[in-house]
Amino acid sequence: MKVVKFGGSSVANAEQISKIIEIVTADADRRIVVVSAPGKRCKDDVKVTDLLIALADTVIADLDFEAALMAVVGRYAEIQRDLDLPVAVIETIEADLRGRIESRSANALQFMDAMKAAGEDCNARVIAEAFTNAGSPAIYVNPGEAGMLLSDEFGNAEVLAESYEKLASLQEAKEIVIFPGFFGVTKGGDIATFPRGGSDITGAILAAAVKADVYENFTDVDSVCSMDPRVIDNPPAIDCMTYREMRELSYAGFGVFHDEAIIPAVHAEIPICIKNTNNPSASGTMVVPKREPEHGSVVGISSAPGFSSIYIDKYMMNREIGFGRRLLQILEDEKISFEHTPSGIDNMSIILASANLSAAKEEKVISRIKAELKPDAVTVEHDLSLIMVVGEGMHYTPGMAAKATKAMADAGVNLEMINQGASEISMMFAVKDADREKTLRALGKAFFRI
């Protein structure tokens, strides 16, 4: 059995949905299909999820929401007309959206989740109807009724362990299962969503639950590239990588696959195949538990802007028991997660996403650090980019960091920070945002000769 997930660009309009019907019906093992909300039909288009967020914001502001509502309904109506589906499909969708608004929760975050989830939910209903209309019986399955139980962290929910046993029954369905991605329900019955991009997570959870042979993730590229093709021209394609490599790369900017979606597949040891909806015959990229890499090789280099660092300097820090714990406790109290913590004998840095460090939070955190830890100096630096150089072949290979830093030095890039993971399959470099693309080009030339 294969679980298959199609992203927003793959379900953006009737033409794309017709492609996925052909792809699924061409392989009898493709029995469970996870779908996203309709994405952009062209470069300047708006994703349905963004239309739903705008609708929810309008409702929360107690403004007239009819135009915003009909903008969403209109997207589905276009798909319905082009696929020659019954008008009743759109009537059901409009009624569903109005019902979500009328039963609006007093909790704004929960209401926003309920509205965002409508994108995937409504599209799954349309696509199930399209499969059946094309002669391939399919059923829409509601995540809540199927047992997709999530924590009540609205907008950032996690699956509960008991979901897997409940969702395993999906493998018994006779028809093709069309399952909306991105959301589930809490134990209290409220709709909750994964982080954005969470349809990848849904697919991985279902693959683990039904013990699928492979989880196929269809997007709009033939395979994962070793570097961002928007920055580097014609980067090499990656034929095969490990879970660890994909997670490291996804974490730092690889947008093809959601980094959290790796976890259920890792635990179940299910290979993932990333393929192209528009070119399904391409072999794609396999993500597997283990592979035999070439010694000294790098599989990919990724980057992500928008980070900040808090630098703390204190003489004899290494003798002060509990210093690191108390520093991290301040961040925990302020509900701020961190990315890396490079340290020296008398200093320590905290790398975190700038979005998590508002001006008010920054002022409070720095004030607490000064009052509670009494450092000799504390500074904050913004506008940093993280660069990840990743590859199983880097393990136990001398000179990998030297090769990277020399390339950056030759390109005139000032290295703000370096951190190597304990696994030795990744190196993290921090540079100023303004130097990000220059750094990528230098590293691409050094490791891939491009």
N, C-alpha and C positions, 0 to 999 in steps of 0.2 A: 504494500500500500504506500502511496505517495500523498503527502499533504502539499498543496500548492497554494502559494500566496501571490496575489497580483496587486501591485502598488497603484498609486493614484493615476499615473500617466497611462497605465495599462487598462484603466476602466473609465477614462475621461469622457468618452463618447461612444456612440453606437458602433462605429467602425472598430474601435479597440475592443469592445465587448464581444463583437463577432469573432475577433481573433482569438480571444481566450476560450470561447466555446470550441473553436477548432482545435486549439492546443489541448484542452482537457479531454475532449472526446477522441483524440488521436491516440490516447494511452489509457487503457482500461484500468491501470493502477492508480490513476489520478482520481481519487474518490472524494476527497475533502478539499474544498476550495475556499480560501480566506480572501476576502476582498476589502479594499480600502474605499474611501469616499472618492468621488470623481475629482481628478486633479486638473491641471491646466490643459486646455485644448490647444493652446498656442502660447508663445512666449509672454504676451501681455495679458493673458487670461487670469482669472481669480479661482483658486481652489474652492470647492464646495465647503470644506472645513472653515476657511476664512469667511465665507459668506454666512455660515452658521454662527461664527463668533460675533460678526457684526450684528446679526439678528438678535442674539442673546444680549449684547451690549445695549441695543436699542430698547429691548424689553425691560432690562434692569433700570434703564434711565427713565422709564415710564413715558416713552415717546411713541408716536404712531409707528407701528412695525409692519404695516401691510406691504409696503414696497420691498422691505428687506425680506419678508417671508416669501413673496412671489418671485424674488430673484432666485431663491433656493428651489422653489417648486418648478420654476422655468427651466432650470438645468436638467432636472429629471424628466420634465415633459418633452424636452428636445430628444432625449435618449428614447423615451417611450414611443414617440412618433417615428423616429428613424428605424426602430426595431419592429415597428408595426405591432406593438403590444396593446392590450385593452386599455381604454381610458380609465377604467376602474383602478388601475395601478397608481395613477397620479392622484386620483381622488383619495385613495388610502393614505398616500404620502402626505398630502395637505392636511388631512384630518389628524394624522399622527403628529405633525408639527404643531398644529393648533392645540392638540391635547397636551403636549409637553409644556406649552406656554401657559395654558389655563391651570395646569396642576403645578405651577412654578413653586419650587422649594424656597423657603426663607433663607436657606443657605446659598449664597450667590455662587460659591465654587461648585456646589452640587448641581445647581441649575445649569451652569455653564457646561459641566460634564454631560448632563442629559441632552443639551442642545448639540454639542460637538459630536456625540455618539450617533446622532441621527444621520450624519453623513454616511457612515458605513452601514448602518442599519437599513436605511432606505435603499441604498444601492444594492445590498444583498437581496432585498425583496425583488427589485427590478431584474437583477441578473438571474435569479432563480426562475423567474417568469420567462426570461429570454431563452434559457436552456430548454425549458419545457416546450416553449413555442417552436424551438428549432428541432424538436423531436428527441431530445435527451432529457428524460424526466429528472428533475432536480427539486430539492426541498430547501426552503429557507429555514435556518435553525437560529432561534433566539439564544444568545449567549447565557442570559440569566436562567432560562429554562433548561439549558443543557448542563448547567453546573459550573460556569465560569465565575467563580467567587473571588472577589478582590478585596484588598484592604480598603479602608475608608479614607485614604489619602487622595482626595479628589484632585484630578489632574496629574497625579504622580503615583497611582496605585500599583500594588504588586499582587501577583496571584497568590492565593492561599493554597497550601499543600493539598488540601482535601479535594481540590478541583480535579486533579488528574484522574482519580478513580471515577468520578462522575462523568468526565468527558470521554473516558475510554469507550463508552457505549456507542459513540458516534461511528465506530468501525462496523457496527452491525446494520447500518442503514443500507437499504437496497438501492435507493436513488443516489444521485450525486448530491453531496451536502454543500450548501452555500452558507458560509459562516461569516458574519461581519467581524472585521478586526477592530482593534483599538479599545474595546470596552468590555465590561462585565458588570456584575452587581455585587454590592456589599451584602453582608449577612442580614442587614436591615432592609434589604430590597432596593436600595438606591443605586442608580447607574453611576459607575465610576470609570474613569479612563486611565489607560497607561500614559506615560509621557508621550509627547508627539512623535509620530513615527511608530506608534505601538502596534500597528497591524503586523509588523515583523515579529513582535513578541507573541501575539496571538497565534500566529502560524507555528512558531517553535513550541509553544505550550501544547497545541493540538498534536503536533508530530510526536512529542514525548508521550502524551496521554494514550495515543493509539499504537505506540511503538512502530511508527512508520519506518520504512526502509530508507527513505530519503525525504528531506524537506526541500522542495523546489521553490525558490524565491524569484519570481519574474519581475523584472524592472525594464528599463529602457536602454541598457547597455549590454553588449555581447559578453562582457566579462568585467571583473574588477581590474582596474588599472593599477600599476605599481605606484603611480603618482597622480595628482590632480590634473586631468587633461585640460582644465580651464587655465592652468598656469604653465604646464609643460606640454609641448606639442608631441603627439604620438608616443606617450609613455608605453613601456612594454605591458602586455596583458599578463595577468597572473592565472596560471592554469590550476594551481593547487596551493592551498595554504592550510595551516592548522587553526584550530579554534583560538589558541592563544594569540597567534599572529593577527587574525581578524579582529579580535577584541581590542588589541593594542591599537590597531590602525583605525578602527571605528571610533574609539574613544577620542582620538585626536583629529577628527575631521573627515574621515571616509564616510560619505553620505549614502553609500549604496545599501548599507545594512545597519540597522539599529544595534548599538553595542550590547544592550541588555538582552537582545533576542538570542544571543549566543548561549546564554546560561542554561535554559531548558534542554537545548540540543546537546550541550556538553554533558550534562548529567545523564542523559539517555544514550549518549554516544551515537547520535543520529547524524550522518553526513548532510551537509547543506550544499545545494547546487544553485548558484546564482545565474539566471538565464535572461534572455532578452525576448520580451513579448513580440517585438517586431521582427525578430530573427530567431525563431525557436530552434532551428536546426544547428545553431552555433553551440559548441560544447559547453560554454560558460566557464565559471570558476567553481571548483569543488573546495569545500571547507571541511576538513576531516580531523579526527582526533590526533593522528600522528602522521608524519611523513619523513622521508629521508632527504634532508636538504644538502645542497653542495656546501662544503666547508667554507666559511668566510663569506657566504652570500647574504644579501639583503633581499627580502621579498617585497617590501614597500616602504614608502616614506610619505607620511601624512602631516598635515599642519592644521592648526586651529587658532584664530586670533581671539582677542577678548579676555585676556587674563591679567591678573595683578599679583604682586608679591608683597608680603609683609616681612621685612628684614629686622631681626632682633639681635642686638649685640650686647653681650654681658661677660665681663671678665670672670673666669672660673665657673662658667656655666656648667661645665662637665662635672663639677663637684657638688652641684646643687640638686639633690635628689628630688624628683618630681617636677622639675622645671617644664619638661616637654608635656607632661600630663596636664599641668595647670594651664599651659598655653592653649592646648587643644580644648580644654574644658571651657575656656572663654568662647572659642568658636562654637562649641556645641551649645552653650547657653544662648548664643545669638542665632542658633539654627543656621550656621554657615558650614558647608562641607568644604573640604580641602582636596587638592589634587596631588601635590607632592610636598615633601618636607626635607629638602636638602639641608645638611647641617655640618658645622665644624666644631672645633673644641670650645670656642667662645661665641659662636653665633648660630643662628638657625633661621631658615626662611620658610615661609608658608606660601605655596602657590595656590591660588583659588580663582574661580571664574569671576570676572569683574561684575557680572550681573548679580552675583550674590553679595556684593559689597557696595551697597548704596552709600551715599555721602553720610547719611545719619548713622548707619551701622559702622562705617569706617571710623567715624569720630568716637563712637561708643567703645569699639574694640580697642582702638589705640589708647583711649583713656584708661580702660581696664588693665591693659598690658602694663602701662606705666605705673599704675597704682598698685597692682598685685604682684608683678614680677620685678619691678624696679630695674629695668635694663639700663645699660649705659647709653644706648641709642636705639631708636626704633624708627624705621622709615617705610614708606609705602611707595611702590612704583607701579604705574598703570601702563596700559597700551603694550602688553607683551603678547607674543605668539608662542605657542608650544609647537615644536617640531619633533616628530617621532620617527626614528629610524628603526625598522623592525625586521627581524628574520631569525628563524631557528638556527640558521647556519652561522650566526654570530657567536653562538655558545662556545666558550673556550677558544675563541680566535683572537690572538694578539693583534693589536694595531687598528682595530675597528674605530675606536674613538679618535685616535690620531688621524685616521684618514678623513673622518668627518670634520674635525676641527681645523685641519689644514685647508680643506676645501673652503670652509667659511672664512678663514683668515685670508686666503688668496683672493676671495671675493670682497674683502673689506668689510666683513660683517663682524660687529662686536658681540661676542657671546656673553649673554647676561647670566646664564646658569646652565649647568649640566647635571644630569641625574641618570644613573643606570639602574635598571631593575635588577632585583636579586636573581632572576632567572637568566639574566644575560642575553635575552632575546630582543631587548629594546634599549634604546638610548633616547633620553629626552633632552632637548636643548630649548632654552628660552632666549628669544631674540626680540628686539623691538618690532612692533607691528609693521613699521615702515620697511623693515628688512626681510619680511617674511618671504616674498616672492624671490628676491635675490638669493636668499638662503636655499630655497627649494631648487632653483636652477643650478646652484653650485653643487648641491648634494646629488642632484640627478646626473650631472656630468661625472662626478666622482664614482658613483656606485653603478650607474646604468649606462654611462657613456652617451648620454643624450643632452 
